[in-house]
Amino acid sequence: MSVEAASSLCGVIPQSKGCADRPRIAVSLPLGRMSSLRPATISAPDVQAQRPSLQVSLSRVGVTGVEKVIRIRQDGAEQLFSAQIECFVDLGPQQKGAHMSRFEEVVNEAIREVILGEATFKAETLATHVAERVRDRQGARRAEVTITARYPEHKPAPVSGIQTQEIYTLYGSAVASERGTRRLVGVAAQGMTACPCAQQLVAGSAREGLLAEGYDADEVERILDHVPVATHNQRGLGTLHIGCTEECEDEIEARTLLDIVEGSMSSEIYELMKRSDEAAVVEKAHRRPRFVEDCVREMIGGVIERFPLIADAAFVSARQENLETIHQHNVVAERFGLLGEVRRELATGAPSPTHVSRRAWLDGAAA
């Protein structure tokens, strides 16, 4: 047989020797079957479903740092939200790993199916749908999703009325389990605080000086009532969360939470202000001096007042951090727990023996 003939039968490119000299590849293949060969499909084992070497369950397995830009329609215009998403499931002792790609698939599906059809973006709504889908897709007993979104709000300056764009942070969390889904909605906003302690020190010094100048006590008090007394200020960072149990159907609007947070501080702040606005903000802050602790208590009071019908099993968390100006450190205060705990404390005056934490509540405390 010639080299060319052997090549045509074996399907190889002729080299220095013919196919007849290489019996290991000169197999009997009918020429007609050559065109029917297709690349083989690789069948890979499901490694994640295998048993781990140490059969211990894991509390949380998932993905963090998933970034999405979400587009929705609001009042006839397109609104953009920049969101970061975290997804977790529990993992049983018989399973080596979670299927990580399914988290991303579920997030994309939920954004398409839920958010694009919403009139208003609610982080907790997206978190709820993702958590329920993730639990089902991963075959988990429990799934947890947290969403952090940055979004703009427009509001007028206090005197001039000039429109200014403020950027706020919106939080949404959901935990889906066999009991149902509990959700948590929160916001973060900035404001200004004025220190009451330093203000009293400055007022005392001013009072002594005015009396030394010949003003009587009544005149001194009238002067101090009309002239805001100086003190040092802080930029405050307030965060407020409210959580609803599996049975809760209450609607918690982020705008209401923002009003509570901003109103808890000495004054709101604005990105764009005229001179008249600056004067109004500074005077308001110095007429409402508040400690970091005052801000947290004002937030808690605002929740009790604005949401009187939410069940006692609901969760509340208020946190305030003030960035000091005359110290190098910052100051922090917070209160968290069930709404029922707070209501009983306000009604009886006795401190609550327990403060249920956010982690404990999400894991089913007071279920």
N, C-alpha and C positions, 0 to 999 in steps of 0.2 A: 504494500500500500504506500502511495506517495505521501509526503509530508502534508501537502495541501488537502488530500482526501482525509487523512487522519484528523486534521484540524477541523474540517467541516463537520466531522462526526462528534468530536470531543468538545467542540465549542471553545477552544483555546487559541491564543495567538501563537503561531509557530515561532520557536526560538531556534537554537542551533541544532536541536534534535527533534525528531518527530514524536508524536504522541505514542507511537508504538513502543518507543524506548522508555516510556514512563507509565507503566501499567497501573499505578495507584490512582491516576486521574483519568485514564482512558477507560472509563466505565461504560457500560452499555446503556446509552441514553438515546432513545429514538429521536431523530431530528425533529419530528413533529411536536414532541413534548417540551422542547426548549422554550417556546413562546408562552407556555402556560405557567412557567415558574414565577412566583411572586415573592417579595420580601417576607420573611417569616415574622409573625406577630409575637413579641416578647411577652411572656406571661410571668409577671413579677408577683411574688408573694405579698400579702398584706402584712407588712412588718408591724405596723401599729397595733394590729389585732392580736399579735402573738402574746404569749405570757411573758411577763418580765422575770428577770432572774431573781429579784427580791419582790415578792408579791405583797406590796404595801400600797394602799390607796393614797392618792394625792388630793390635797384640798383644792388647788386651783391649777389649771393648765390652760394656756391660751396665747393670745397675741396682744401686743401693745404697740402704740405708735402708728396705728393705721390712720392715715390722713386722707380726708375727702373734702372736696368742695361741693356743697349742696346748693342746687338752684331751685327756688320755688317762686310762685307768682304771688305777690301781695299788692292789693289795690291796683291791679292792672300793670304792675311793673315787676321785673325780675329782681329778686333779692338773693344775694350770695351769702353763704355761711361757710366759714372755715371750721372744720370739725376734726377732732382727734378721737379715736375710738379704741376701746379696750374690750376684749371678749375673753371670757374664761368659762371652763366647765370643770366639774369634779371628775376624777378619773378613778375607776375601780381597780382593785388589786389584780384582776385578771387581764388587764389591758396594758400593753407596753407603752402606747402613746396615743395622743389625740391626732386626728386628721387635720393638720394646720391649714391646708388649702381650703377646707370647707368654711372656715371662719370668714375668709375674704369673699367667697362665693355668696354666703348668706348676707353679709353686709351690703354687697352690690345689689342683690335681689331686693332687700328691704328698702334701700334708697329709691330704687326704681318703682316698686309697687306701693310704697307707703308715702314717702315724702313728696314725690312729684304730684301726688293727688291731694296734698294737704293745702289748705288756705293759709295756715299759720304754722311755722316750724315749731315743733315741740320736741325738745331733746329726749324727754322721757318717753314720748310716743315711739320714736325711732328705736330707743333702747329696748322698749318692751317687745316690739316686733322682732328685733334682732335676737334678743335673749330667747324668745319662744322658738324661733326657727333654729337657732344654734343648738338648743337642748334636743330638739327633735332630730336634727341632722347628725349630731354626734352620739345620739343614744344615751345621753347623760341624765342623771337624776336631777341635776341642778346646773343652771347656766346664769352667768352674771355679765352684764354689759354696762360700761360707763362711757358717756359721751361728753366731751368738753368742746363747746362751740364759741367762737368769737363773732359778735355781730354788732351792727351799728344801730343806734337810736338817735333820732333828731329831737331836740328840745330847745325852747327859746331861753335866751339869757334873761335874768330876773327883772331888769329894768328896761333895757333897750329893746328886748324882744327879738334880737338878732338870732337867727337859727344857727345852732351849733351841732356838730355830729359827735356823739359820744360812743365809745366802744365799750361794750360790756361782755362779760363771760357768762355763759349759760351752761348749766350742768344737768345731765339726765342720767339716771341709773335705773336698772331693772334687774330683778332676780326672778327667774322662772323655775318653778319646782312643781312637784305633784300637787301641792296645795293651790297653785295658781301663780300669779305674778304680782309682786309688790314693786312699787316704783318710787323713785326719789327725784325731786326737781329742786334745783338750786340756782342761785345767781351770785355774782361777785361784782361789787361796785366800789368806787373810790369817793372819798369826801374829805372834809376838813374838820379838825377838832381843835378846840382851844382849851388849855389847861385851867381848871378851876382853882387849883392850889396856888399856882403862881399869880393868878389874877387877884386872889385875896391878899397875897403879900403886897402886890403893887397898890391895891386899893387902900390897904392899911397905911402904907407910906404916904400916899396922896392925901389921905384923911388928916394925918398928922401935919403935913405941910400946909394944908388949907386952914386948919385951926390956928397954926402959928401965924398965918397971914391975917388973922382977925375975923375970919368967917365963923359964924356960929354953927352949932351942930346941925340944925335943920337945913341951913344953906349948903353945908358940906354934903349932906345926903342927897339933896336935890341935884347938886352938881354931878355927883357920882352916878345918879340915876339917868342923867341926860347924856353923859359922855361915856362911851364904851371904854372900859379900863383895859389897858394893855396886858398881854400875857404871851407865852410862847405857844406856837401852833404845831400841829402834826398833820401830815397827810394820812388819812385813815383808809384801810382796806377792809371792807366788810363783806362777809360771806354768810348766806342764809340758805338752809335746806329744809324742805318739808317732805316727809315720806308718807305714802298711803299704803295700807295693807292690801291683801288680795281682794278683800270685799269692798274696798273703797272705790267710789265712782266720782269723787269730788274733782272738779276742774280747778287747778291751781295755776294762775296766770303768772308768767315771769315778770310782767310789768308791775303787778301788785307787789311781788317780792322786792323788786328794785325800788319801788316807792318806800317800802319799809326800811330797807338798808340805807338808802340815802337820807331818809328822814331821821334816822337814829343818830346821825352825827351832828356836829355843831352847824354845819352848812354844806350844801351841795357845792360841787366845783364844776367849772365849765372850761372847755377848750378855747372858746372864743368869747371875749368880753370887751365891752367898751368901759370907759372910766367909771361911768355911773354904775355899771354892773360890778366892777371890782369893789367899789365903796360899799355896795349893798351886801356883797358876800362877806367882806371882812367884818362889817358891823353886825351882821346876823350871827356870825360865828362867835364873836366876843360877847354877844348878849345871850348866847346859849352855850356856855362852857360845859364840856363833858369829858369825864375820864373815859378810858378805854372800857372800863366796867359798865359805865352808864350806857354806852352804845349797845353792848350786848343785851342789857336789860330792856332797852328801848325796842330792840328787834323782837325780843320774846313778847313784850307787851303788844307790839304791833301784830304779831301772829295771832295772839289770843283774841284781839279785837277784830281783826279782819276776817278770821276764819272760825267763827263761833260754832259752826255745825260739824267741823271735822271731828271724827271719833277720838276718844282718849287713847286708843291704840296707835294713832298716828305718831310719827317721829318728827322732832324739830331739832335743829342744830344751828346755833348762831355763833359766829366767830368774828372777832375784831382784832386787827393788828394795826398799831399806830407807829409810824416812822418818826422817831424823835428828832428834834432839831437842836436841843441843848445837851443831848447825851449821844454817845456813840451806839447805844443799844436801842432796840425797839421793845415795845410792850404789847402783850397779848392777853386777851380774855376770851372765854367761850363758855357756853352752856349747851348741853345736849341731853336728850332724854325723850321720854314719851310725853305727849301733850297732857295726858292724864296726870302724870307726875307734877308737871308745872301747875296745872289748874288746882290740884289739891294743895300744893304749897302756897299758892296765892290765897286760897280760901281759908286755910288753917293757920298760916304763918309759920308752920313747922317745916324745916328743911327736909327735902325728900331723902329717904335713906339710900335710894339707888338713882343713878343716872345712866340709863341704857345707852350704850355707845352706838354709833352708826354701824360698825361692823356686826355687833350683836343683833341689832335690829334687822339688818339685811339678811342675816343668817336665820331669822325666824323668831327672835325674841318677842314675847307677848303675842304670839300667834293665836 
